[in-house]
Amino acid sequence: MKHQEDFIEFNMKWDNKMKEYEEEAKKVEEILVNRHMEAYHKLEQELEESMPKKPKDSAELLNLRKREENLVKQKL
């Protein structure tokens, strides 16, 4: 009988330790998620502030537009 009582006591202690561990792990996970979200939002804001509102047209695009204008003038 003593072995069974020891076994039950051990299982109860183990279950309590696992419950405590899972609660602590959940707290740590929440802290990390919050930190990551804060870092993400900060980086997102920095990128929005540092990027130009209107992208600069490439030289190739400008050249193609100029050629288009010339072709339209030639057909008129």
Buried (B, 14 or more C-beta within 10 A) or exposed (E): EEEEEEEEEEEEEEEEEEEEEEEEEEEEEEEEEEEEEEEEEEEEEEEEEEEEEEEEEEEEEEEEEEEEEEEEEEEE
